[in-house]
């Protein structure tokens, strides 16, 4: 059974290990990450048709809500804060 999986913070160390494995199992994987550390750990899977990467802030409800609506599973690997913020608040860390 193929699942649609959202991985927040998926470009970090854990995501770089987990995401290729999930794709290898036939799942559709969306990674939401702000790429704070300019990492390219997901480069090997970028051409996979079941992979999507979104450069965004997991603290923003308007970013996360549509992704949640399309996901069967959420794997929260990272976020700078657990509280929701508005787009104008995310400009300053």
ABEGO torsion letter per residue (X at the ends): XBBBBBBBGAABAAAAAAAAAAAAAGBBBBBBBAGAAGBAAAAAAAABAABBBBBBBAABAAAAAAAAAABABBBBABBABABBBBAAAAABX
